[in-house]
């Protein structure tokens, strides 16, 4: 059995545990401890910058379903979609020396990375796709992280009800060579269902960490005070913040 499959199972178990078992103080402590063990085990086994497995063109799945929201129910997004996202902006701010406001052309003009990887959803399905986009590290280096930055928060255009979707990762995952801001899937512009026009690919994490409909990247020193402080929309509802696979 692949190490990745073992880690997927562990992550799914931890996440399921959070949502299906009552949150006694004892249980919450056990799960928090398991999350730290999971994170430590993954980085000890492969190293903090170990690469996720990459596949060949022949391995690409016939279809790549969307996870989470598969559209954005807002007039503003529909207007951007109708205009081909010509005026879409990716803002980079927070604890950076040089805040950025990047157009899609700016994003496409950066050095690109193309990778064929497997997406593992906590719902139990997987798919292999080819993703293209600049490395997040290149964008953060252009912006210049301040020394106190510890986490990167991803802001999104979609929401569940009135709650905007957001996600986050630490600097190890942010600077990982396979962490990219993707604008293509399988050689074509991202479909709406897969997060058009921009989405995160954090290849060593479960699918809910790969924020779609990306509008902003924010460097912060703490996740407290953002949403409910869990570090992501689903984490605020009990999912584990570290979802490494």
C-alpha positions in Angstrom: 0.0 0.0 0.0 1.3 3.4 -0.9 2.4 5.7 1.9 0.0 8.3 0.4 -2.9 5.9 0.7 -2.0 5.3 4.4 -1.9 9.1 5.0 -5.2 9.6 3.2 -6.8 7.0 5.4 -5.3 8.6 8.5 -6.4 12.0 7.5 -9.9 10.8 6.6 -10.1 9.0 10.0 -9.1 12.1 11.9 -11.5 14.3 9.9 -14.3 11.9 10.3 -13.6 11.6 13.9 -14.0 15.3 14.3 -17.4 15.3 12.7 -18.9 12.1 14.0 -17.9 11.9 17.6 -19.0 14.2 20.3 -16.4 16.8 21.1 -15.6 16.1 24.7 -12.5 17.9 26.0 -10.7 14.6 26.2 -11.6 13.6 22.6 -10.7 17.0 21.3 -7.3 16.7 22.9 -6.8 13.3 21.4 -7.7 14.5 17.9 -5.5 17.6 18.2 -2.7 15.3 19.3 -3.3 12.9 16.4 -3.3 15.9 13.9 0.2 16.9 15.2 1.3 13.3 15.0 0.0 13.1 11.4 1.8 16.3 10.4 5.0 15.3 12.1 4.9 11.8 10.6 4.4 13.0 7.0 7.2 15.5 7.2 9.5 13.1 9.0 8.8 10.3 6.5 9.3 12.3 3.4 10.8 15.6 4.5 9.0 18.9 4.6 9.7 19.5 0.9 9.2 15.9 -0.4 7.3 15.8 -3.7 3.9 14.3 -4.2 3.9 11.6 -6.8 3.5 12.9 -10.4 1.8 10.9 -13.2 2.0 10.7 -17.0 -0.5 12.1 -19.5 -1.8 8.5 -19.9 -2.9 8.5 -16.3 -5.1 11.6 -16.5 -8.7 10.8 -15.4 -11.4 10.9 -18.1 -13.3 13.5 -16.1 -12.4 15.7 -13.1 -15.4 16.4 -11.0 -15.6 19.6 -8.9 -15.5 19.4 -5.1 -17.3 21.7 -2.8 -18.9 24.6 -4.6 -19.1 24.1 -8.3 -20.2 27.7 -9.1 -20.3 31.1 -7.6 -23.7 32.5 -7.0 -23.0 36.2 -7.3 -23.7 38.9 -10.0 -20.1 40.1 -9.7 -18.7 36.6 -10.5 -21.1 36.1 -13.4 -20.0 39.5 -14.8 -16.3 38.4 -14.6 -17.2 35.1 -16.2 -19.0 36.8 -19.1 -16.0 39.1 -19.6 -13.5 36.2 -19.7 -12.1 37.2 -16.3 -10.3 40.1 -18.0 -10.5 42.3 -14.9 -10.1 39.5 -12.3 -7.5 40.5 -9.7 -5.5 38.4 -7.3 -4.5 40.6 -4.4 -1.5 39.7 -2.2 -1.3 41.5 1.1 -1.0 41.2 4.9 2.5 40.8 6.3 4.3 41.5 3.0 6.7 44.3 2.0 5.1 45.0 -1.4 1.4 44.3 -1.7 0.4 43.1 -5.2 -2.7 43.2 -7.3 -2.1 40.8 -10.2 -4.2 40.4 -13.3 -4.5 37.0 -15.0 -2.0 38.2 -17.5 0.4 38.9 -14.7 -0.1 35.4 -13.3 0.4 33.8 -16.7 3.6 35.9 -17.2 5.3 34.4 -14.2 7.5 31.2 -14.6 5.0 28.3 -14.9 5.0 24.8 -13.5 2.9 22.0 -14.9 2.3 18.9 -12.9 0.1 15.8 -13.2 -1.1 14.8 -9.7 -3.8 13.0 -7.9 -6.5 14.9 -6.1 -7.8 13.1 -3.0 -11.2 14.2 -1.6 -12.2 13.6 1.9 -15.5 12.4 0.5 -13.6 9.3 -0.7 -13.0 9.9 -4.4 -9.8 10.6 -6.3 -8.9 12.0 -9.8 -5.7 12.6 -11.7 -5.3 15.9 -13.5 -2.7 18.1 -15.1 -2.4 21.6 -13.5 -0.5 24.6 -14.7 0.4 27.9 -12.9 3.1 29.8 -11.1 4.5 28.5 -7.8 3.1 30.3 -4.8 6.6 30.8 -3.6 7.4 33.0 -6.6 4.5 35.2 -5.8 5.4 35.5 -2.1 9.0 36.2 -3.0 7.8 39.0 -5.3 5.7 40.4 -2.5 8.4 39.9 0.1 7.2 38.2 3.3 7.8 40.0 6.6 9.7 38.0 9.2 6.6 37.6 11.4 4.6 35.9 8.7 3.7 32.3 9.7 0.7 31.4 7.7 -0.8 32.1 4.3 -4.6 32.6 4.1 -6.5 32.1 0.8 -9.6 34.2 0.2 -12.2 33.0 -2.3 -15.2 34.4 -4.2 -17.5 31.5 -3.3 -19.4 31.0 -0.1 -21.6 28.6 1.8 -24.7 30.6 2.6 -23.4 33.9 4.0 -20.0 32.5 5.0 -17.1 33.1 2.6 -14.9 30.1 1.8 -11.3 30.5 2.9 -8.3 28.2 3.6 -4.8 28.5 4.9 -1.5 26.7 5.1 1.8 27.2 6.9 5.0 28.4 5.2 6.3 24.9 4.6 3.4 24.1 2.4 3.3 27.6 0.9 6.9 27.4 -0.2 6.6 23.7 -1.4 7.7 23.5 -5.1 4.3 21.8 -6.0 2.2 24.5 -4.4 0.9 26.5 -7.4 -1.8 29.0 -8.2 -3.4 27.0 -11.0 -5.1 28.7 -14.0 -5.2 25.6 -16.2 -6.6 22.0 -15.9 -5.5 19.5 -18.5 -4.1 22.2 -20.8 -7.3 24.4 -20.8 -8.4 27.3 -18.8 -9.9 26.2 -15.5 -13.6 25.2 -15.8 -16.0 27.0 -13.4 -16.7 23.8 -11.6 -13.0 23.5 -10.8 -12.4 27.0 -9.5 -12.1 29.4 -12.5 -10.1 31.5 -13.0 -7.6 30.7 -10.2 -7.3 28.0 -7.6 -4.7 26.6 -5.2 -3.0 23.3 -5.7 -1.4 22.2 -2.4 -0.5 18.7 -3.6 0.3 17.1 -0.3 -3.0 18.1 1.2 -6.6 16.8 0.9 -8.9 18.4 -1.6 -10.7 20.9 0.8 -7.3 22.6 1.3 -7.2 23.5 -2.5 -9.1 26.8 -2.4 -11.0 27.6 -5.6 -12.2 31.0 -7.1 -9.1 32.6 -5.5 -9.3 36.4 -5.0 -6.6 37.1 -2.4 -3.6 35.8 -0.6 -2.8 37.1 2.8 0.2 36.5 5.0 -0.5 36.5 8.7 1.2 35.7 12.0 -1.8 33.9 13.5 -5.1 32.3 12.3 -7.0 33.7 15.4 -9.6 36.2 14.5 -10.0 34.9 10.9 -13.4 33.2 10.5 -13.8 31.1 13.7 -10.0 30.7 14.0 -9.8 27.2 12.7 -7.8 28.2 9.6 -10.5 27.4 7.0 -14.2 27.1 6.3 -14.3 23.4 7.0 -11.8 23.6 9.8 -14.2 26.0 11.5 -16.7 23.2 11.4 -14.5 20.6 12.9 -12.3 19.3 10.0 -8.6 19.1 10.8 -6.4 22.0 9.7 -3.5 19.8 8.7 -4.9 17.4 6.0 -1.6 16.0 4.6 -1.6 13.0 2.3 
